[in-house]
């Protein structure tokens, strides 16, 4: 029997709880929260999250209780081995990505420089 393929990205319970809350408050039916990357910012790339109305062709799907995280196929190699968390402190509440493929980040924390994961 083949070994199941590991998820592209781990989702912490704090992030899963926030995603469930976002999906429960969505104006219309949602297939999940899509995570991707876009070019921009002073370091070159930034994480992007949107509510997705459907699973896109080629999306990686991470099932969480009462929700889904959909990974844009163009972002998979940059997100392999990452962990998505939701952190709250005195000044903010936000999703945080701990990504082993991150080479550098800008001082404001809004953009990162990433390299594709090296596959064995």
BALO-207882 format. One line per field, with one value per residue (C-alpha): residue number from 1; residue in three letters; x, z, y. Coordinates in Angstrom, 1 decimal. Last residue first. Layout:
<atoms>
resi NUM,...
resn ALA,...
px X,...
pz Z,...
py Y,...
</atoms>
This chain:
<atoms>
resi 120,119,118,117,116,115,114,113,112,111,110,109,108,107,106,105,104,103,102,101,100,99,98,97,96,95,94,93,92,91,90,89,88,87,86,85,84,83,82,81,80,79,78,77,76,75,74,73,72,71,70,69,68,67,66,65,64,63,62,61,60,59,58,57,56,55,54,53,52,51,50,49,48,47,46,45,44,43,42,41,40,39,38,37,36,35,34,33,32,31,30,29,28,27,26,25,24,23,22,21,20,19,18,17,16,15,14,13,12,11,10,9,8,7,6,5,4,3,2,1
resn UNK,UNK,UNK,UNK,UNK,UNK,UNK,UNK,UNK,UNK,UNK,UNK,UNK,UNK,UNK,UNK,UNK,UNK,UNK,UNK,UNK,UNK,UNK,UNK,UNK,UNK,UNK,UNK,UNK,UNK,UNK,UNK,UNK,UNK,UNK,UNK,UNK,UNK,UNK,UNK,UNK,UNK,UNK,UNK,UNK,UNK,UNK,UNK,UNK,UNK,UNK,UNK,UNK,UNK,UNK,UNK,UNK,UNK,UNK,UNK,UNK,UNK,UNK,UNK,UNK,UNK,UNK,UNK,UNK,UNK,UNK,UNK,UNK,UNK,UNK,UNK,UNK,UNK,UNK,UNK,UNK,UNK,UNK,UNK,UNK,UNK,UNK,UNK,UNK,UNK,UNK,UNK,UNK,UNK,UNK,UNK,UNK,UNK,UNK,UNK,UNK,UNK,UNK,UNK,UNK,UNK,UNK,UNK,UNK,UNK,UNK,UNK,UNK,UNK,UNK,UNK,UNK,UNK,UNK,UNK
px 15.3,13.2,14.8,11.9,11.6,13.4,11.6,12.1,9.5,7.0,4.8,7.2,8.0,11.7,11.6,12.1,14.9,15.6,12.3,12.1,11.9,8.6,6.9,3.9,2.0,-1.7,-2.6,-3.8,-2.2,-1.0,-1.2,-0.5,-2.5,-0.9,-2.6,-0.3,0.6,3.5,5.7,7.4,6.6,5.4,7.6,7.1,3.4,2.8,1.9,-0.5,-2.5,-2.9,-6.4,-7.0,-10.2,-12.9,-15.0,-12.1,-9.1,-8.6,-5.5,-6.2,-3.5,-5.1,-4.5,-7.7,-9.4,-11.5,-14.5,-15.8,-12.4,-12.0,-8.7,-5.1,-2.0,1.6,4.0,6.9,9.9,11.5,10.3,6.8,5.5,5.0,2.0,1.9,-0.9,-3.3,-6.9,-9.4,-12.1,-14.9,-17.1,-20.8,-21.7,-21.3,-18.5,-18.9,-18.6,-15.6,-13.7,-14.5,-13.3,-10.2,-9.5,-9.9,-7.6,-5.0,-5.0,-5.1,-1.9,-2.0,0.9,1.9,2.3,0.5,2.3,1.7,0.1,2.4,1.5,0.0
pz -3.1,-3.8,-3.1,-2.1,-4.4,-3.0,-1.2,-0.5,1.9,2.1,4.7,7.7,7.9,7.9,4.7,4.8,3.8,2.3,3.2,2.0,5.6,5.9,9.2,8.0,10.3,10.2,12.1,15.4,16.5,19.2,22.5,20.8,18.7,16.4,13.8,12.4,8.9,8.9,5.9,4.6,1.0,0.6,-2.2,-4.3,-3.8,-4.7,-8.4,-7.5,-5.3,-1.9,-0.7,3.0,4.0,6.6,9.3,10.8,8.5,5.1,3.2,-0.5,-3.1,-6.0,-9.5,-10.9,-8.4,-5.5,-5.4,-3.9,-2.5,0.4,-0.1,1.3,-0.2,1.1,-0.2,-2.7,-3.7,-0.5,-0.9,-1.6,-4.7,-6.5,-5.3,-3.3,-2.6,0.1,-0.7,2.2,1.7,-0.6,0.3,0.3,0.4,2.7,4.7,8.5,9.0,6.5,8.5,11.8,10.5,9.2,12.6,14.3,11.8,12.3,16.1,15.6,13.5,9.8,8.3,4.7,1.6,3.3,3.4,0.6,1.9,1.8,-1.0,0.0
py 15.0,18.1,21.5,23.8,26.8,29.9,32.7,36.4,37.8,40.6,42.3,42.0,45.7,45.0,42.9,39.2,36.9,33.5,31.9,28.2,26.9,28.8,29.7,31.5,33.8,34.7,37.8,39.3,42.6,44.9,43.0,39.6,37.2,34.6,32.4,29.7,28.3,25.9,25.5,22.3,22.9,26.5,27.7,24.6,24.7,28.4,28.0,25.2,27.6,25.9,25.4,25.3,23.5,23.7,22.1,20.1,20.7,19.3,20.5,20.6,21.2,23.2,21.8,23.0,25.3,24.2,26.5,29.7,30.6,33.0,34.7,34.6,36.1,35.7,38.3,38.2,40.3,41.6,45.2,44.3,42.6,39.3,37.3,34.1,31.7,30.5,29.8,29.6,27.0,25.9,28.9,29.4,33.0,36.0,34.3,34.4,30.6,30.5,33.2,31.4,28.0,29.7,31.2,27.9,26.2,28.9,28.3,24.5,24.8,24.2,22.2,22.8,20.7,17.9,14.5,12.0,8.8,5.8,3.4,0.0
</atoms>
